[in-house]
Amino acid sequence: MAEDRISTGSQRYRRSLRAVALAAVFGLTLAGCTESFRDHGFVPPQDELDAITLGQDTRDTLAQTLGQPAGAGVIGETTWFYSQYRVRSYAWRAPEIVTREIVAVSFADNGTVSNVETFTLADGQVVDISRRVTESSIREVSIFRQVLGNFGRINIGELVNAGN
């Protein structure tokens, strides 16, 4: 009879241990399915953007009031860009950008603000990437062959006159 009590207690312990392990696995599985968000970048608040005076504010005044931009135009600094976006990650799915805001501040030739534009995720367009490969004009020639190929091009007279 004592042996029956020990085996019954052992079975209860195993069952409760199994239940705890199953609850832990279930809890971790649910925790992995929650979505998480990451915020990147900075866009000045709307009231600060409204305070910009076209034709009067310059790069220096904007740097003091709004801060330095995240990026500038490709050619010169004709436009400053402030960008902010939010990325949602959910379980095994690929991360997805859920909000994006870009503020473009354009400058005139005299350095004053000429325009302020705001773009959102809805304004974006998909750009097709070209997978073409440009052929190289360099032939597959070893360094030894390139050195030997240059011997006929050397003019000793030019080298002697260059030393004078």
C-alpha positions in Angstrom: 0.0 0.0 0.0 2.8 2.4 0.7 4.2 1.7 -2.7 0.9 2.7 -4.3 1.0 6.0 -2.5 4.5 6.7 -3.7 3.7 5.8 -7.3 0.5 7.9 -7.1 2.5 10.9 -5.7 5.1 10.4 -8.4 2.5 10.4 -11.1 0.9 13.6 -9.7 4.3 15.3 -9.7 5.0 14.3 -13.3 1.5 15.5 -14.4 2.0 18.9 -12.6 5.5 19.2 -14.1 4.1 18.4 -17.6 1.3 21.0 -17.1 3.8 23.7 -16.1 6.1 22.9 -19.0 3.1 23.0 -21.4 1.9 26.3 -20.0 5.5 27.8 -20.3 5.7 26.7 -24.0 2.2 28.1 -24.7 3.1 31.4 -23.0 6.4 31.8 -24.9 4.6 31.0 -28.1 2.0 33.7 -27.5 4.7 36.2 -26.5 6.5 35.6 -29.8 3.3 36.5 -31.7 3.0 40.0 -30.3 3.8 42.9 -32.6 6.6 45.3 -31.9 7.3 48.8 -33.2 10.6 50.6 -33.9 10.7 54.4 -34.6 13.5 55.9 -36.7 14.3 59.5 -37.6 13.0 62.9 -36.7 10.5 65.3 -38.2 10.0 68.7 -36.6 6.5 69.2 -35.1 3.9 70.9 -37.3 3.9 74.1 -35.2 7.7 74.5 -35.8 7.2 74.0 -39.5 4.4 76.6 -39.5 6.8 79.1 -38.0 9.1 78.9 -41.0 8.9 82.2 -42.9 9.4 81.8 -46.7 12.0 84.2 -48.1 13.4 85.1 -44.6 14.6 82.0 -42.8 18.0 80.7 -43.9 19.9 77.5 -43.4 21.4 78.9 -40.2 18.1 79.9 -38.6 16.6 76.5 -39.5 19.6 74.7 -38.0 19.0 76.6 -34.8 15.2 76.1 -34.6 14.7 72.7 -36.2 18.1 71.1 -35.9 20.3 69.7 -38.7 18.5 67.6 -41.3 18.9 63.8 -41.8 19.9 64.4 -45.4 20.5 67.0 -48.0 20.0 67.2 -51.8 22.4 65.3 -54.0 23.8 68.3 -55.9 24.6 71.1 -53.5 22.4 71.8 -50.5 19.3 73.1 -52.3 17.0 70.9 -50.2 17.1 69.6 -46.7 15.2 66.4 -45.7 13.8 65.5 -42.4 12.5 61.9 -42.3 10.7 59.7 -39.8 9.2 56.3 -40.1 7.7 53.5 -38.0 8.4 49.8 -38.6 6.1 47.0 -37.3 7.6 43.5 -36.7 5.2 40.7 -36.2 6.3 37.1 -35.4 7.9 35.5 -38.4 6.6 38.0 -41.0 8.9 40.5 -42.7 9.1 43.9 -41.0 6.7 46.4 -42.5 6.9 50.2 -42.7 3.5 51.4 -41.3 4.1 55.2 -41.3 6.5 57.5 -43.1 6.8 61.2 -43.1 9.3 63.3 -45.0 9.6 67.0 -44.8 11.6 68.7 -47.7 12.7 72.3 -47.1 13.9 73.9 -50.4 16.2 76.9 -50.5 16.5 79.6 -53.2 19.8 80.7 -54.7 20.2 83.4 -52.1 20.0 80.8 -49.3 16.5 81.6 -48.0 13.7 79.1 -47.6 11.6 78.9 -50.8 9.3 76.0 -50.1 8.3 73.4 -47.4 6.7 70.2 -48.5 5.5 67.2 -46.4 5.2 63.7 -47.9 3.7 60.6 -46.4 3.8 56.9 -47.1 0.8 57.3 -49.4 2.9 59.7 -51.6 5.6 57.1 -52.2 6.0 55.2 -55.4 7.5 51.8 -56.1 10.8 52.0 -58.0 11.8 49.0 -60.2 15.4 48.1 -59.7 17.2 47.3 -62.9 19.3 44.1 -62.7 21.4 44.8 -65.8 25.1 44.4 -65.5 27.4 46.8 -67.3 30.2 45.1 -69.2 33.6 46.0 -68.0 36.1 47.5 -70.5 38.9 45.9 -68.6 40.0 42.6 -70.1 40.9 39.7 -67.9 44.6 40.2 -68.2 47.1 39.2 -65.5 49.3 41.8 -63.9 52.4 40.1 -65.4 50.9 40.5 -68.9 50.0 44.2 -68.3 53.6 45.0 -67.1 55.1 43.3 -70.2 52.6 45.0 -72.5 53.8 48.4 -71.3 57.4 47.9 -72.4 56.8 48.9 -76.0 55.0 52.1 -75.0 57.9 53.6 -73.0 59.9 56.3 -74.8 63.4 56.5 -73.4 63.9 59.9 -74.9 61.0 61.4 -73.0 62.3 59.9 -69.7 65.8 61.4 -70.3 64.5 64.8 -71.2 62.1 64.8 -68.2 65.1 64.5 -65.9 66.7 67.8 -67.3 
